[in-house]
Amino acid sequence: MLVKRFEEAQPYEAPNHRDVVGLRLQGFEEGGPKNQWIGLSQFLPGGGAGPDSTPFEKVYVVLEGEMTVMSGGKETVLKKYDSCTVAPDEVRTIENRSNHVCTMLVVIPYPPEAN
């Protein structure tokens, strides 16, 4: 078992993201998960990401606040404890349209070259 304390989480830069602080909670370390890594993203009001896509799926779980997710001409607002799966190659945009910080857990498989 690998325990990582929140104080040990390292920040990371996510491409095409704005007004966000990302912390890597688990992943890319010896003894850590083998299939995916876990990030905690804290989006300021007006912060977001995209439009873009990845060749692998990802899961978003909103822990605090709300996040608007736009994909395929539709948009939905995720609120506390709501989640969504973004399919491989699905183009999505996310935006915090509220006046509160949105804290979101992100689960992403390792890129093929990292395995």
SULLIN-V634985 format. One record per pair of residues at least 24 apart in sequence whose C-alpha atoms are under 7 Angstrom apart, sorted by the first residue. I is the first residue (numbers start at 0). GAP is how many residues later the second one is. Records with the same first field share a line. If there is no record, write none. Layout:
I: GAP + GAP
This chain:
1: 29 + 30
15: 33 + 34
16: 31 + 32 + 33
17: 29 + 30 + 31
18: 24 + 25 + 28 + 29
19: 24 + 27
34: 74 + 75
35: 71 + 72 + 73 + 74
36: 70 + 71 + 72 + 73
37: 68 + 69 + 70
38: 66 + 67 + 68
39: 63 + 64 + 65 + 66
40: 62 + 63 + 64
41: 59 + 60 + 61 + 62
42: 53 + 58 + 59 + 60
43: 56 + 57 + 58
44: 51 + 52 + 53 + 54 + 55 + 56
45: 49 + 50 + 51
46: 48 + 49
47: 46 + 47 + 48
48: 44 + 45 + 46
49: 42 + 43 + 44
50: 40 + 41 + 42
51: 39 + 40 + 41
52: 36 + 37 + 38 + 39
53: 34 + 35
54: 33 + 34
55: 31 + 32 + 33 + 53
56: 28 + 29 + 30 + 31 + 51
57: 27 + 28 + 29 + 49 + 50
58: 25 + 26 + 27 + 47 + 48 + 49
59: 24 + 25 + 44 + 45 + 46 + 47
60: 43 + 44 + 45
61: 41 + 42 + 43
62: 40 + 41 + 42
63: 38 + 39
64: 35 + 36 + 37 + 38
65: 30 + 32 + 36
66: 27 + 28 + 29 + 35
67: 26 + 27 + 28 + 29
68: 24 + 25 + 26
69: 24
